[in-house]
Amino acid sequence: MAAKPPPKGTDSFTPILPLLPRKSIKGMDSSAKRRNSHFVDAHGRWKSSLELPDVAAVDSGQALELIKVALAADPSTRSDTALHLVYKWMKDNCKNTMIFGSSHDYIGREICRQMRLIKLPSRAMLIRQGDTGDRCYILIDGLVDVYCKDDSHILTCDETTTDLQYNVVKVTTDYGEYKATLGPGAVVGDVVLLNPSARRNATVIVSKRTTECCLVYLGRVDYVRLIRTVSMETSHYVQAEVLDYMYLFQKWPTADRMKLVAQMRSTTFRANDYLYRAGTIATTMFVLVSGEAMERQNFNLLESSRPLASKHNAAEVKINIELMLLGPGEIANEHAFLKANQVGAFDIKAVTDVHALCISRHMFECMTVSDKDFVQDMYLKLVALAADRDDYRRERLEFGSRYPDAHVAMTWHLMRMGNLRCARCGRRGHVANEVARCHHDRKYDWAPLQLRIEKQVGQTQAVLQKMTRAASAVVAFEQLSHPVSR
C-alpha cells in the first residue's frame, strides 16, 4: 500500500518516503545506555555540555549510534550535547563540501540543528540522472553506488512530482557505467542547491552491500535562506567571539554563549555618535567589539574662589570632564543600566567608529533570573565592575571640580593608573590592550581576532555601500527620465 501524501504546511525537513514503510525510532535499551554512558546518564537523558567528553576519545561506533538517535529526534527538542556531537562528526567527515568547510562554527551548528535522518533499504534509488531536484544528501552510515551514462539515453522528470524517488530498483536495470562507491561523510546532489535548473548528472543507488543506509538531507529553500543570511550572521558571530575573551563570561559553556549571542543585536556607531545621552532611560548595554568610546560628564560650577567674588556675582563655569575610556572587549553603559531609575548622569560618545553587540533590558532580566552558577558568577562580576568604575568616576569628578581650568585628557596610561580590572583576565594593574601584562590564556589570539573582525566588518560595510550607490543611481536615473514639472 502506497504511503499517504504529506500534509500541507509540514516542515520541509520531515522525512516522507513514498512506497517505503517508515520504521519507528526506538529508544535506546539498557545495554545501549551503558555503552553510551559518555553522553547519556543512567536515565537515558543527554548529559549537559559541561560534562561532555572529547568526541575523539569516544568509540566511533558509540558516537555513530548516538548521532542517529540525535538526528531522528525533533530539531526543536535537540539538546546542545546532541548538537555538539552531530556538528563534530559533520566537521570531521564532511571536509569536501562548502556547507561545513567554510562556515563559521555557530552557523554550522545551526545547519545541523535543522537536519533530519531518513533510512533507505538496499538498492533504493536516491538520485536518478537527468532529473531535477531540490535536495542534497549527506551519508551518515552505509554505502551508495554512483552510475553515469550518455545524456542521449536519459528520460528526465521532476523528483518532486514522481513516485520513483526512494523506490527499490531491480538489479538488472541499466543505469550506465559504474563510477564509484561513496561512504559516510559523502555529499551528493549539492549541484541543484545553487542552480534550480540544473539536472542530476549521475544516478545514486544504495549499495547492495548495505542493508540499510542512513542519511540526512538539506532542501534548496533552507539552503538559500542560509546563504542569504550567511554574510550578516558571519559578521555577527565573528564579533561575538569577543565574549570568549571577556572575564565576565569565562565560566559560560560554549552552548550557552551561543544562545546568548543569538539574541544579541549588532550595531555600528560612527565617530562622534552617542551610544548613550545623559538624562535618558537606559534600555541597552553594549559589548564593544571594535573601536573606542569615551564617557564624558558636563556640569556647571559656581566659581566663588576667586578674589572679590561673592554669592551674587560669582561666575558660572561649564566643565566637561572625561571620565573613562572604553575599548574592545569591554562593557559600556552598565552604570545607568543597573541603576534603579535607569538614568545616567554622563554621555557615552564614540571616539572612533564603534561596532558593538547590544544587550537589551528584557534580555538581561530574563538572563539574570536564572539560578545557574555561571549566570550568577557573571552578574556578581558585573556588579563589582560597576562599583569599581563608579569609584573611579567620583575621583575624576572631584579632581575636575577642584581644578576646573585644568583639562586632563583621558588616555590609556591614565586608565592604567585607575587600577581597574582588566576586561580579559580580571586582574588589576594593567589595561586590556597591554598583552605582555595580561594573564589571559589566549591573550596572543586577541590581535588576530581583531584583524578578522575589522576585515569582516569592512566587507559588510562595502556591500552596504554598493547597495546604497546602486539605489542612488536608480533614483537619479528615474529623476532624469521623468523630470518633475514646475
N, C-alpha and C positions, 0 to 999 in steps of 0.2 A: 504494500500500500504506500502510495507516494506521501511524502511529508506535506503538511499544510503550509500554504504560503505565509511568509512572515507578516505580522500585523503592521499596519501603517503607524508611523511615528516612533518605531522602536529605534534603539541605539544602533548606530551603524556598525558597532563592534560586536553585536550579539551574533554568535555563530549559528547560522541556519544552513543545514546540509541537506539539500534535496536528494531524494531516493536513497538516503542512508539513515539507518536508525541512530538516534542520538543516545550515546551512552551516558548514564548518570555518573556524576562525580562523587565517588565515595570518600568519606573521611578516612583519615589515617588510623590504622588499628594500633593496638598497644605495642606490638613489636616495631612498627614504623616509628612510633613516638620515641621509643628508646633509641632507635638508630639515629633519629634526627634530634636528639636532645641538645645538640649545639644551638638550635634555633627555636625550638618549642619547649615549653615547660611540661610538667607532669600532667597537666590538664589538656594538652594539645593546643594551647594558645601560643601565638608568636611572642617571643621574648622582646623586651624593649631594645631600642637601638643602643642603649648604654651597655647592655650585656652581650651584644653581638660580637662573635669572634671574627677573626680574619677568614674570609671565604676561601682563600688559597690553602689554608691549613685544614680544611674540612674535606672529607672524601668526596670525590666528584659525583659518585652515584647518589649519595645522600643529597647533595646540593641540587642535582638534576630533578630528583623526585619532589623536592620542596618547591622548585621553580614551577613545575607542572601544577602543583596544588595552588600556588600563588596566582598563576595566570588563569586558572579555571575559576577563581573567585570573582565576585563582582568588583569592578575597579573602584567603586565608591567605598567599599569596605576593605580595600587592600591596605595592610599595615605598612608602616615605614620600614620595619625589618624585612618584610617580604619584598618591598620595593627596592631596598638596598641590594638584596640578593639577586633579584632579576636584573637590575642595571649592571651589577658587577659581572654577571655572566654575559650579558649582551656586549659590554665593553671589551671583554677579553676574547670573545669568539666572533664578533661581527666587526672586524677591523677593516674590511674591504668595502664598506658601504658608507655613503655620505650621511646616513641617518645618525650614526653614532661616532663616526670617525672624526668629524669636525665640530660636533655640537658641544656646548658647554654642559658641565655635569648637571646643573639644575634643569636645563632643557631636556637632556637625555632622560632624566628621571621622570619628567612629565610625560614623555613619549611612552615610557614603559608603564606608566600608570594607566594608559588607555588601551593597552594590548589585551586581547582575549585569546585563549587557547582553543584550537579545534583539532580533532583527531580524524585521520583518514585511514582506511584499511589498505592492504596490499593491492597494487595495480589500480588504485584510484587516480583519475586524471585530475591534476591540479591546474595545469595551463595547457591550452591547445594552440598550436602555431597558427597564426593568421587571425585569431580572434582579437576583439578589442575588449579591454577590461579596465577596472579602476582599483585593483588591489595589488599590493606586493606582499610576498610571504617570507617569513624568517623561520628556518628549520630549527626546532628545539631538540628533537630526538627522532632518529630514523634516517632513511636514505631515500633519495629520489633520483630517477634516471632522466637524462636530457636527450631528446631526439630532435633532428632537424632534417628537412628535405627541401626540394626545389619549390620556389614560390608558385610555379605554374601549376602545381598539382594540389593547391590548397583551397579548401572550401572554408569561407570565413563566416563568422556570425558574432553577435554581441554576447559576451558571457552573462550579462545581467538579464538577458531575455531567453536564455536557453536552459534546459534541464540537464545538459551534458556535463556541466561542471561538477566535479567531485564524484562522478559516476565511475563505477568499476568497469574497466575496459578489458577486452579479450587479448590474450597473448598473441594471437595470430594477426591482429590488426597491424598494418604497416604505418608507422609514424615517421619514417625516414631513417637516416643514419644515426646510430648511437654516438653520442658525443662525450658524455661524462656522467659520473655518479657523484652527487653532492651530499654532504653530511651536515651535522649540526653546525649552526652558525652561518650557513649559506643563505644569501638573499636572492630571491628570484622574482622576476616580474616588476622590478623597480623602474623600468623604462617608461611605463604608462603613467607614472605619478606626475611627471612634469610635462608630458605630451599626451593630451587626451585622444588625439587622432592616431597615435602610434599603435601598431599591431604587434601581437606576440611574435617574437622571432624564433621561438622554439616550443616544443611540446615537453611538458614536465609531468612525469607519472611516478607515483610511489613505487619504489623498487620491490620486486618480488621477494627480495631477501629481508624485507621489513614486514612484520605482521601488522604493525600499527605505527603510523607516522604522526608525531605531534609537532604542530607549528602554530605560529601566530601571524595575523595579517594586519596591514595598515591600509586604509582606504585613501583614495585620492583627495576627497573632500577634507579629511582630517589632516592629511599631509600638507595640502595647500594652505590650510589655516595656520599650521605651524610655521610654514615658510614665510607667510606674510608677517607674522609677529616675531620671527626669529631675530631680526635686527634690533628691535627695541628691547626684546627680552634679553638678548645677549648683552646689550649695553647696561640694562638694569642689573642683571645678575653679576656682571663683571664688577660693577660698582659695589654690589653687595658683598664682595669678598673682603671689603674693608672691615666688616664685622668680625671676621676671623682674626683680626689683629687688635681688636679692642678688648681691654681687660674687663670691661663691663660684661662682655658675652663670652668670656674664656671658658666658662663651665657649661655653656649651652651645647647640647648634642647637635650634630650636623643636621639631622632631620628637623629639629625644632627651629634651628636658624633658617632653614629653607622655608618653613611655614611663615616665619616672621617676615622674611624678605618678600614673599609672595604678596603680603598685604601692604607693603610699603609702596610709596609712590615716588618716582624720580622727578626732580625739579632742577631748574637752572636759573641762576641769578647773574645778571651782568654786573660789571664793576659799578659801584656806587648805588646799586639797588639795595632796598631794605629787606632783610629777612624778617625783621620784626620792628614795629614802631612803638615807642614808649606810650603808655596810657591805653593801649588797646588790649582786648582779651586775647590771650594766647591760646590758639587752637592747634598748633603744630609744634613739635620738637624735631630738630634736624640732626642728622648724622652727616657731617661734612665728608664728602668723598674726594674732592679736589678743590684747590683754591683756598683763599684766606678771607676771614671776616673779622670785623672789629666791633667791640662793644663800646659805645660812647654814651655819656650822660651829659645833658645840658641843664644848667640851673642858674638862677640869678642870685647874686650875693651882694648885700649892702656893705660897701667899703667904708666903714666908720673908723678905721685905724689910722687914717692919715691926719696930719695936724690941721687944726681949725675946722675939723669935721664935726658935725652934730647930728642929732637924730633927724632934724628937719632938712638939712642939706647934704646928707650922706649920698654918695654916688652909688648907683646900681651897676654892678659889673656882671656881665654874662660870661659864664665859664663853660668851656667844653673840655671834658676830661675823658681821655681814652682809658677805659678800664681793663680790657683784656683782648688779647689777640688769639684767634682760634684758627686751627689748621686742619688738614685732612686727618680723618680718623677720630675727630672729637665731637662731642655733643654740644649743640647750640640751643639756646632758649630754654634751658632747663629751669632757670630762675623763676620766670613767670609761669611756666608750665606746672610747677609743683606748688605754687602759692595757692592759698585758699581762695583769694579773689581773682586769680588768674591774670593779673595785670602787673607788668613790669615797669620799672622806672627808667630804663635806658634803651637806646636803639641798638640794633644789630645790623651793621651795614657791610656789604661785600667790598673788600679791598680790591680783589681781582675777580675774574669770572669764577663763580662757585657752582659746583654740582653737588647736590645733596639728596639724601633719602629722607622722606617725611614720615614721622610717626604721629598720627592723629590722636586726639584726646580719647575718642571712643576706642580706638585700637589699644592705646596704652592702658585704659581702665579695664578692658577685657583681658589684657595680658597679665596685669598685676594682681587680679583676683585669684589667680592660680596659686595653689599651695605647694607647687613643685619647688624643689630645693634650688635649682638653677635660676628660676624666676625670682625667688626671694633674695638670692645672692645678688642678682643684677639690681634689684630695687634698692637694697641696702647700700650697695656701692654708689648708685646714682644719688641717693640722699646725702651720703658722705661727700661726694664730689660737689654737690650744690652748696653744702655748708662751707667747704674749703674755699670755693670760689667767692661766696658771699663775704667771708672774712677778708679775702684779698681785695675785693671791690671796696669795702669800707676803708681799708688802708689807703687806697688810691683816692677816694673821695676826701678823706681827711687831709691828705697831702695837698690836693688841689684847692681845698677851701682855705688852707693856711697860706699858700703861696699862689694866689690867683694869676700873678703875672708870669709865673714860670711854667710854660707849657712843655711838658715832658712827653715826647712821642713814645708810644708803646712799641717795643721791639721784642724779638725773641730772647735777647740777652736779659732784658728786664723781666720777661716772663719766667726765665730760669731762676732769677732772684726771688720770685714769689714762692718757691718751694712747693709748687702744686704737684699733684701726682701725674706721672706720665700716662698718656692715653693708651699706650700699648702694654707696658709691663706693670703699671700701677705703682711704681716706686717713685720716691721723691728725689730731688737733687738734679734733675735734668728735664728737658722738654722732649717731646716725641720725635722731633727731627734730628736729635743727636744720637745717631745709630751706635756710635762707639760706647756710649754710656748706658744704652738701653739693655735690659735683661730679658727681652722677649726672645723666645726660642727661634722664631722665624724672622728676626729683625732684618736680615740681609735679603729677604724676599720682598720687603716693602717697596724698594725702589723699582724693581721690575713690575710690580703690580701697578704702581703709579704710571709707569710708561704704558702699560696695557690700557689703563683707564683713559689716559689722555688720547691714545690712538683710537679707542672705540668711540669716545665722546666726539672726537674730531670727525670721524666717519659719519656718525649720526647727524652732526650739525651740517656737514657738507651735503648730505642727502636733503635735509630740510631746506637749505639754501637753494639747491637746484629746483626743488618743488616751488619755492617762493618765486624764483626768477621765471620759471615756466608759467606760473599763474599770472605774473605781472605782464609777461609778453602776450598772453592771450587777451588780457584786459586791454592792453594798448592796441592790439590788432582790432579788437571789437570797436574801440573808440575811433580808429581811423576808418574802418569800414562803414560805420554808422555814426557820423558826426552829429552831435546834438545841435539842433537848430535853435537859434536865439531869436 
